[in-house]
Amino acid sequence: MKINNNYHQMAQYQLNNQKDLAAQAKLQKNSNSEEKLEKVAEEFSSIFIEKMFASMKKTLADDKMVDGGYAEDVFSDMLYKEYSQMAGQQGVLAELNQALVQQLKES
C-alpha cells in the first residue's frame, strides 16, 4: 500500500510539472507573438514614413541650382529609406505602433 501511495505521488508530481511546462510554453509563445507584432508594426510605420518622404519629395521645385542627375535621385531615395527605418525603430510613430499591435492582438 505504501508503494502504491508513492507511485501516486510521483504521478501527481509529473502531472503538475507537465502543466507548469505547458503554462510556461504558452507564456513564452505569447511573448514571442507580441514581439513579432511589435516588429511588424515598426516595419509598417517605417514604410508609412518612407511613402510620406516620397510624397514630400514630389512637392519640391524642379529648378535646382545644381542637378545631381540620376545618382542624386538614387542616393536621396536610399537616404529617405534609411531615415524611415530609423524613425520606425525609434518609435517616432509610437502611438500608431501601439494601435497596430492592439488591433492585431484582437484579430
C-alpha positions, 0 to 999 in steps of 0.5 A: 500500500505504501508503494502504491501511495508513492507511485501516486505521488510521483504521478501527481508530481509529473502531472503538475510539472507537465502543466507548469511546462505547458503554462510556461510554453504558452507564456513564452509563445505569447511573448514571442507573438507580441514581439513579432507584432511589435516588429511588424508594426515598426516595419509598417510605420517605417514604410508609412514614413518612407511613402510620406518622404516620397510624397514630400519629395514630389512637392519640391521645385524642379529648378535646382541650382545644381542637378545631381542627375540620376545618382542624386535621385538614387542616393536621396531615395536610399537616404529617405529609406534609411531615415524611415527605418530609423524613425520606425525603430525609434518609435517616432510613430509610437502611438500608431505602433501601439494601435497596430499591435492592439488591433492585431492582438484582437484579430 
